[in-house]
């Protein structure tokens, strides 16, 4: 399984790291697309690559980025 950190997620999606943290903690959506759930690891925010790419595709499909 390939995982990405917040920095890689930020670079792929074009969203600032602090904004990603905020949306994850608040459980908010970005332009109607829910953020992927982070993996359950101690003090890290890692995401499955497939989940991040699905998020990015949905963002682009909605006309953003």
MMTF fields as JSON, N, C-alpha, C and O atoms, coordinates in Angstrom:
{
  "mmtfVersion": "1.0.0",
  "mmtfProducer": "UNKNOWN",
  "numBonds": 259,
  "numAtoms": 260,
  "numGroups": 65,
  "numChains": 1,
  "numModels": 1,
  "chainsPerModel": [1],
  "groupsPerChain": [65],
  "chainIdList": ["A"],
  "bondAtomList": [4, 2, 8, 6, 12, 10, 16, 14, 20, 18, 24, 22, 28, 26, 32, 30, 36, 34, 40, 38, 44, 42, 48, 46, 52, 50, 56, 54, 60, 58, 64, 62, 68, 66, 72, 70, 76, 74, 80, 78, 84, 82, 88, 86, 92, 90, 96, 94, 100, 98, 104, 102, 108, 106, 112, 110, 116, 114, 120, 118, 124, 122, 128, 126, 132, 130, 136, 134, 140, 138, 144, 142, 148, 146, 152, 150, 156, 154, 160, 158, 164, 162, 168, 166, 172, 170, 176, 174, 180, 178, 184, 182, 188, 186, 192, 190, 196, 194, 200, 198, 204, 202, 208, 206, 212, 210, 216, 214, 220, 218, 224, 222, 228, 226, 232, 230, 236, 234, 240, 238, 244, 242, 248, 246, 252, 250, 256, 254],
  "bondOrderList": [1, 1, 1, 1, 1, 1, 1, 1, 1, 1, 1, 1, 1, 1, 1, 1, 1, 1, 1, 1, 1, 1, 1, 1, 1, 1, 1, 1, 1, 1, 1, 1, 1, 1, 1, 1, 1, 1, 1, 1, 1, 1, 1, 1, 1, 1, 1, 1, 1, 1, 1, 1, 1, 1, 1, 1, 1, 1, 1, 1, 1, 1, 1, 1],
  "groupList": [{"groupName": "UNK", "atomNameList": ["N", "CA", "C", "O"], "elementList": ["N", "C", "C", "O"], "formalChargeList": [0, 0, 0, 0], "bondAtomList": [1, 0, 2, 1, 3, 2], "bondOrderList": [1, 1, 2], "singleLetterCode": "X", "chemCompType": "L-PEPTIDE LINKING"}],
  "groupTypeList": [0, 0, 0, 0, 0, 0, 0, 0, 0, 0, 0, 0, 0, 0, 0, 0, 0, 0, 0, 0, 0, 0, 0, 0, 0, 0, 0, 0, 0, 0, 0, 0, 0, 0, 0, 0, 0, 0, 0, 0, 0, 0, 0, 0, 0, 0, 0, 0, 0, 0, 0, 0, 0, 0, 0, 0, 0, 0, 0, 0, 0, 0, 0, 0, 0],
  "groupIdList": [1, 2, 3, 4, 5, 6, 7, 8, 9, 10, 11, 12, 13, 14, 15, 16, 17, 18, 19, 20, 21, 22, 23, 24, 25, 26, 27, 28, 29, 30, 31, 32, 33, 34, 35, 36, 37, 38, 39, 40, 41, 42, 43, 44, 45, 46, 47, 48, 49, 50, 51, 52, 53, 54, 55, 56, 57, 58, 59, 60, 61, 62, 63, 64, 65],
  "secStructList": [7, 7, 3, 3, 7, 2, 2, 2, 2, 2, 2, 2, 2, 6, 7, 7, 2, 2, 2, 2, 2, 2, 2, 2, 2, 2, 6, 7, 3, 3, 6, 6, 3, 3, 7, 7, 7, 7, 7, 7, 7, 6, 6, 7, 7, 7, 3, 3, 2, 2, 2, 2, 2, 2, 2, 2, 2, 2, 2, 2, 2, 6, 6, 7, 7],
  "xCoordList": [0.843, 0.0, 0.892, 1.808, 0.621, 1.376, 0.658, -0.558, 1.435, 0.85, 1.542, 2.688, 0.822, 1.341, 1.189, 0.24, 2.128, 2.032, 1.283, 0.855, 1.133, 0.43, 1.122, 0.459, 2.451, 3.194, 2.924, 2.681, 2.965, 2.693, 1.239, 0.955, 0.32, -1.098, -1.28, -2.031, -0.6, -0.677, -0.178, -0.804, 0.936, 1.5, 0.593, 0.429, 0.005, -0.863, -2.183, -2.704, -2.718, -4.042, -4.004, -5.007, -2.853, -2.765, -3.392, -3.725, -3.558, -4.149, -3.056, -2.223, -3.052, -2.039, -2.152, -3.245, -0.997, -0.971, -1.863, -2.596, -1.809, -2.616, -4.111, -4.903, -4.493, -5.898, -6.342, -7.472, -5.453, -5.764, -5.974, -6.952, -5.056, -5.208, -6.547, -7.274, -6.864, -8.1, -9.329, -10.221, -9.382, -10.537, -10.662, -11.775, -9.541, -9.588, -10.106, -10.959, -9.588, -10.014, -11.479, -12.184, -11.936, -13.321, -14.28, -15.492, -13.75, -14.598, -15.35, -16.421, -14.789, -15.449, -15.092, -14.143, -15.885, -15.637, -15.011, -15.169, -14.308, -13.721, -14.45, -14.309, -15.223, -16.004, -16.922, -17.098, -17.502, -18.447, -17.82, -18.533, -16.497, -15.808, -15.208, -14.409, -15.58, -15.016, -13.537, -13.095, -12.787, -11.371, -11.221, -12.057, -10.167, -9.94, -9.6, -9.028, -9.953, -9.663, -8.191, -7.687, -7.497, -6.103, -6.035, -6.972, -4.926, -4.705, -4.51, -4.068, -4.832, -4.703, -3.259, -2.88, -2.465, -1.081, -0.829, -1.451, 0.059, 0.33, 1.037, 2.144, 0.4, 0.957, 1.399, 2.284, 0.812, 1.11, -0.199, -1.214, -0.176, -1.322, -0.865, -0.323, -1.088, -0.753, -2.056, -3.041, -2.044, -3.238, -2.91, -1.777, -3.9, -3.726, -3.635, -4.387, -2.709, -2.499, -3.785, -4.147, -4.472, -5.7, -6.765, -7.47, -6.883, -7.869, -7.546, -8.442, -6.264, -5.852, -6.116, -6.624, -5.779, -5.983, -7.475, -7.858, -8.314, -9.759, -10.252, -11.081, -9.745, -10.105, -9.713, -10.507, -8.499, -8.013, -8.848, -9.197, -9.174, -9.985, -11.378, -11.903, -11.97, -13.304, -13.251, -14.174, -12.172, -12.009, -11.947, -12.605, -11.158, -11.024, -12.32, -12.664, -13.046, -14.325, -15.38, -16.298, -15.25, -16.191, -15.787, -16.462, -14.7, -14.281, -13.306, -13.087, -12.715, -11.739, -10.348, -10.156, -9.382, -7.96, -7.713, -6.579],
  "yCoordList": [-1.17, 0.0, 1.237, 1.355, 2.132, 3.379, 4.428, 4.595, 5.134, 6.189, 7.516, 7.559, 8.584, 9.933, 10.705, 10.492, 11.597, 12.478, 13.748, 13.926, 14.619, 15.884, 16.714, 17.334, 16.723, 17.54, 17.067, 17.886, 15.762, 15.229, 15.476, 15.83, 15.287, 15.554, 17.012, 17.31, 17.905, 19.333, 19.636, 20.399, 19.044, 19.295, 18.763, 19.422, 17.589, 17.01, 17.762, 17.914, 18.227, 18.85, 20.36, 20.962, 20.981, 22.431, 23.163, 24.343, 22.477, 23.054, 23.179, 22.283, 24.286, 24.489, 23.42, 22.942, 23.048, 22.031, 22.407, 21.564, 23.664, 24.097, 23.984, 23.673, 24.233, 24.109, 22.646, 22.342, 21.747, 20.315, 19.882, 19.201, 20.274, 19.944, 20.452, 19.725, 21.701, 22.313, 21.543, 21.242, 21.226, 20.523, 19.113, 18.631, 18.451, 17.102, 17.147, 16.345, 18.085, 18.191, 18.596, 18.118, 19.467, 19.946, 18.996, 19.075, 18.107, 17.193, 17.877, 17.424, 18.967, 19.739, 19.201, 18.435, 19.628, 19.271, 20.46, 21.603, 20.188, 21.236, 21.2, 20.242, 22.23, 22.32, 21.109, 20.607, 20.648, 19.535, 18.159, 17.158, 18.087, 16.797, 16.527, 17.328, 15.406, 15.118, 14.747, 14.113, 15.151, 14.804, 13.324, 12.762, 12.678, 11.275, 11.148, 12.061, 10.024, 9.775, 9.397, 8.57, 9.995, 9.598, 8.196, 7.741, 7.523, 6.208, 6.361, 7.411, 5.337, 5.383, 5.093, 3.94, 6.142, 6.017, 7.071, 8.133, 6.79, 7.683, 8.95, 8.892, 10.087, 11.417, 11.649, 12.468, 10.96, 11.228, 11.329, 10.774, 12.012, 12.068, 11.506, 12.226, 10.232, 9.559, 9.16, 8.833, 9.193, 8.897, 7.85, 7.771, 7.048, 6.112, 6.91, 7.86, 6.509, 7.187, 7.204, 8.234, 6.066, 5.977, 6.952, 7.562, 7.101, 8.029, 9.472, 10.252, 9.821, 11.184, 11.458, 12.522, 10.513, 10.722, 10.81, 11.577, 10.043, 10.136, 11.52, 12.109, 12.042, 13.384, 14.431, 15.313, 14.335, 15.306, 15.224, 16.256, 14.016, 13.86, 14.462, 15.107, 14.249, 14.808, 16.329, 16.997, 16.881, 18.335, 18.882, 19.871, 18.233, 18.681, 18.468, 19.264, 17.395, 17.125, 18.168, 18.4, 18.802, 19.851, 21.214, 22.208, 21.276, 22.533, 23.347, 24.522, 22.759, 23.464, 22.978, 21.833, 23.865, 23.637, 23.773, 23.619],
  "zCoordList": [0.0, 0.0, 0.0, 0.814, -0.896, -0.99, -0.147, -0.243, 0.683, 1.507, 1.222, 0.775, 1.49, 1.306, 2.607, 3.362, 2.86, 4.013, 3.64, 2.5, 4.619, 4.395, 3.317, 2.485, 3.333, 2.361, 0.928, 0.042, 0.702, -0.633, -1.036, -2.18, -0.083, -0.321, -0.736, -1.665, -0.055, -0.347, -1.758, -2.493, -2.127, -3.456, -4.563, -5.59, -4.372, -5.399, -5.538, -6.643, -4.421, -4.455, -4.636, -5.016, -4.367, -4.478, -3.307, -3.417, -2.189, -0.982, 0.069, 0.207, 0.812, 1.845, 2.929, 3.232, 3.514, 4.563, 5.735, 6.252, 6.157, 7.302, 7.001, 7.891, 5.759, 5.376, 5.403, 5.785, 5.0, 5.047, 6.493, 6.799, 7.392, 8.811, 9.337, 10.014, 9.02, 9.511, 9.028, 9.821, 7.746, 7.192, 7.764, 7.975, 8.016, 8.582, 10.017, 10.398, 10.811, 12.207, 12.328, 13.217, 11.448, 11.49, 10.766, 10.963, 9.939, 9.179, 8.046, 7.642, 7.536, 6.481, 5.1, 4.929, 4.123, 2.728, 2.018, 2.446, 0.946, 0.105, -1.228, -1.988, -1.517, -2.752, -2.928, -4.039, -1.822, -1.873, -1.906, -1.982, -1.85, -1.891, -0.511, -0.027, 0.138, 1.462, 1.374, 0.415, 2.39, 2.447, 2.767, 3.474, 2.26, 2.609, 4.086, 4.681, 4.668, 6.077, 6.226, 5.466, 7.201, 7.431, 8.023, 8.679, 7.786, 8.371, 9.871, 10.338, 10.615, 12.069, 12.461, 12.664, 12.565, 13.004, 14.059, 14.043, 14.955, 16.077, 15.62, 15.085, 15.829, 15.566, 14.122, 13.873, 13.196, 11.788, 11.031, 11.453, 9.955, 9.063, 7.725, 6.887, 7.539, 6.298, 5.627, 6.29, 4.304, 3.53, 2.481, 2.005, 2.121, 1.02, -0.277, -0.495, -1.119, -2.402, -3.226, -3.796, -3.288, -4.085, -3.591, -4.394, -2.264, -1.705, -2.078, -2.402, -2.03, -2.377, -3.856, -4.207, -4.714, -6.144, -6.484, -7.367, -5.802, -5.995, -5.596, -6.289, -4.478, -4.019, -5.063, -5.388, -5.583, -6.573, -7.849, -8.421, -8.304, -9.522, -9.343, -10.251, -8.174, -7.92, -7.877, -8.343, -7.319, -7.29, -8.715, -9.038, -9.558, -10.947, -11.713, -12.587, -11.388, -12.037, -11.708, -12.496, -10.534, -10.13, -10.669, -10.401, -11.42, -12.031, -11.209, -11.505, -10.188, -9.367, -9.72, -10.13, -9.556, -9.846, -11.304, -11.755]
}
